[in-house]
Amino acid sequence: MRADLHLHTVYSDGRLTPEEVVSLAKERGVGLIAFTDHDTMAGYERKRAAARAAGVLLTDGIEISAYAGCKVHVTGYRCDPEGEAYGRFLRERAESSVARAKDILRKLRALGISLSLEEAEAERPMPDSPLHTMHIARAVHKKGVCADEFAVYNTLLARGKPAFSDVGRPTPEDAVRIIHACGGIACLAHPGRIEMEGGALEKLLCRLADLGLDGIEAVYSSHTVEETERFRELARRYDLLVTGGSDLHQRDMGRQVGSPVFEPDERLLEALRISRGA
């Protein structure tokens, strides 16, 4: 069974609806997916309905945008979107996203770029979702700044750039605890994109494993063959589940649903409570 356990939609910073993503999965022969929108499981009923209508298996997901001096994202699967722990987490993320946005807007003003919070919020396709940095990037681009939203992000908003802000970001340790409190399984996302040297990355992985980290995304769209094998080896060393996904956000980013090819093993399917015969 092919799977893609890292997909984004309009409920965070993606450009595609759940129905469009499911349709792409169906076209490409992907039988199991997870929507992992940033810091939210909003739209979970719509997402479930879209997958069910297409005959595609779905496990509920989320990607928590954590920081430890750099991005260390953590994906969660099988979390309870109706539980008290998730509701509390969502309120905290919504509040912190606004605080972070205000910090970014203040820094942009110092650079001569005037943008209101309302203009940034207007870039959210789903107003009940947390405000994302890419929403701000899209609003800034509309002011005629930079060639596109990605150039805005990379020039102004990324770590080390003049309008960067990590106000209100949870740590990776916080993310693991939150996911477990929501009844889910926590996995380190795209470790090849974490800007740490090999020794520091493994030390982080060891700390998270001691906290109960469940898995690692060894199979990922930008991982090299060597990186994939390295992360599979780390999974074996720390007794972690191996996950995989494309990190699709939109059609024209060079990523496709189900690429790279990932076939979950029985251990992962059991943890996700997915039956091959479902």
N, C-alpha and C positions, 0 to 999 in steps of 0.2 A: 504494500500500500504506500503510494507516494503521499507525502505530507508537507505542508508549509505552515510552520508554527510561529511565523513572525510577519504579520500583515497589518497595515494601517489604513484607516478610512477617514472620511470627513468628520468623524467624531473626535479626531485630534488634528494632526497636521497633514493628513493624507488628502488626496484630491478625488478619490473614488468612493462611491457609496458601497455599503455592504453588498448590495445586489450585484454591482459591477464586479467586485472582487470575487464573489462566489461564481459568477459567470465565467470569469477568466480561469478560476480553478477547475471548473467543470471542463472547459475547452482543453486544458492542458493535462487532464487525467489525474488531477490531484484529488485524492479521496478524503483527506483529513486536513482541516485548517484550524488556525486560531487567529482571531483578531486581537492584536496587542496594541491598542491605542495608548498613547502616552498618558499615564496618570489617571485613566478613567476606563470604566467598563460601560459607559453610556451607550444606549442603543442596543443593549444585549438582547432584548426581546426581538427587535427587528433583525439583528444578526442571526439569531437562532432560526427565525422564520425563513430567512433567505436561504440559509444552508439546508434546512429541511425541505424546502420546495425544490431545490436542485438535486437533492439526494446526496449531498456532501456532508460528511461527518464534521462536527464542530466541537471544540473544547473551548470554554470561556477563557479569555486571556486578558492580560494587561502588561504594559511595560512601564516600570517606574523609572523616572529620569533622576537617577541618583548621581552624586558627585563625591569624589574623594581626591580633590585637587585636579581632577579631570573627570570626564564622563565615565561612569561605571553603571550602565543600565542593567536592570534586573527584570526579567520577565517572570510573570506569575501565571500559572494555569490552574483551572478548576477552583478559582476563588468564588466565594458566595457573593453575588452582586446585591443581595437583599439583606445581608447581615449587618449588624451594628458596627462591626469593625471596619467594613468597607465604607459605610456611610460616614463614619468619623474621618476616615482617611480622605474621602472625596471632598469633604468640607475644608479640611486643612489644605489640600492641594489647590482648591479653588481660591482660597484666601491668599495663599503664598504666591500663586501665579499672578494675582493682581499686585501684590507688594513688589514682586520682581519686575513686573511690567513698568510700574511707576519708577523704579530705580533705573531701568533701561531708558525710559523716556527722559528722565532728568539728565542722564549722560548724553543722550542724543541732542538735547537742547544745548548743552555745553559745546557741542560740535556744530551748532548752527542748523540742526534739523528739528523742526517743530512738528510734533505729532501728538495728538490727543489720545487719551485712553479709549475714548469712544471710537476713534478711527481704527485703532488696533483691534478692538473687540468686534468691529463690523466685519473683520476678515474671517471670523469663525463661522463656518457653515452651520454649525450646531451651537447655538448660544448657551446651552447648558453644559458645554464642555469647558475644561480649564483653558485659560488663555496660554498659548504656546509662543515661544520665541519666533517661530516661523510665521505666525500671524502678524507679529510686529514687522518682520522682514518684508512681508508682502505689502503692508501698509506703507513702509518706507519706500519701497520700489515704486509705488504709485505716485510718490512725490517726485519721481524722476531721478532718484538716487541709485546708481549702479545699473548694470545691464539687466539683472534679474534678481529675484528674491534670494537666490543662493549666493550671489555675489554680495548682496547686502549682509547676509549672515556671516560669510567668510571674512569680509572686510571690517565689519563693525561689531557683530554680536557674538562671535565665537570666543572661546576662552583665550585670553591674552589680547583681545581686541578692545578698543576704547569704550565700547558701550556694553561690554559683557557684564552679566550679573548672575550670581548663583544664590541670591537671596531666597531663603526658604526651601532650598533643595535638601532632601533627605540624604543621609549617607547610605552606602550599599548595605551596611549592617541594619540600618533602619528598614530598608526595603525588604530584606529577607524576613525580618520580624513582622512587618506589616502583612506580607503575603501569607505567612504562616497563620497570623491572627485571623485572616480571612478564609482560612481553611484550604489554602492553595499550596502548590509546590513552586519553589523559587529556583530560578535558573539564571546564571550569569550570561548576559546577552553579548553577542559579537566580541569575544575577548580579543580578537585580532585588531579591533579598532580602539582598544583601551590604550591610551598614551602613557604606558609604563614600560620600563625595561623588564626583560624576562624575569629577573629575580624578584623585582617588586610585585609583578603581576602574580607570581606563584605565592608570594607571601600573602597577598590579598585573598587569593583563592583559598589558601589554608585557613585564614581567619574566618572566611565566610563558611567554609566547610565545617569548622568547629561550631558555628552557629546553627548548622543544620541545612546549609545550602544543598539543594536536591539535584541540580543539574547544571550543565554548561552547553552553550550553543556552539558546538564544534563545527557544524556544517553551516556555512554562511556565505552569502553572495560574494563578498570580497575577500574571503579567506583563500590563501594559496593552498595547494595540495600539501605542502610541508606544514603549514599552520594547522590545517584540519587534522593531520595525523598527530601533531603535537598536542592539540587540545583533546583529541580522543585518548591519548596516553595519559594526560592529566586527569581525565574522567576516570580512567581505570585506577590511577594511583589514589585518587580521593573517593573512589566508589560513588561516582556521580552518574546520573542519567545523561545521555547524549541527546540534544535537541538540534533542530535545524530549521532554517527559514531564509526567505528572500529579503525581508525588510522592505517589501514593496510599499511605496507611497503614492505613486502615480504612474501613468503609462510610459512616459518619456524620460525616465531616469536611468534606463539601461538595466533595470531589474525586471524579472518576470516571475509571476506566481509559479512556485514549484521549481525554481532554479536558484541554487544547485539542487540536483536530485537528492532527496532525503527520504529514506525509508525507516521509520521508527522500529526499534526492536520490541520484543514482547515485554520486556521490563518497563519500557516507557509507556507502551500502550496500557499496561496494567496500572501504572501510576496515574495515567490520565483517565482510567476507567473506560477505555475504548475497546470494543470487541471488533475483531476483523470481520466477523460475520454480521455486524450491525447493518 
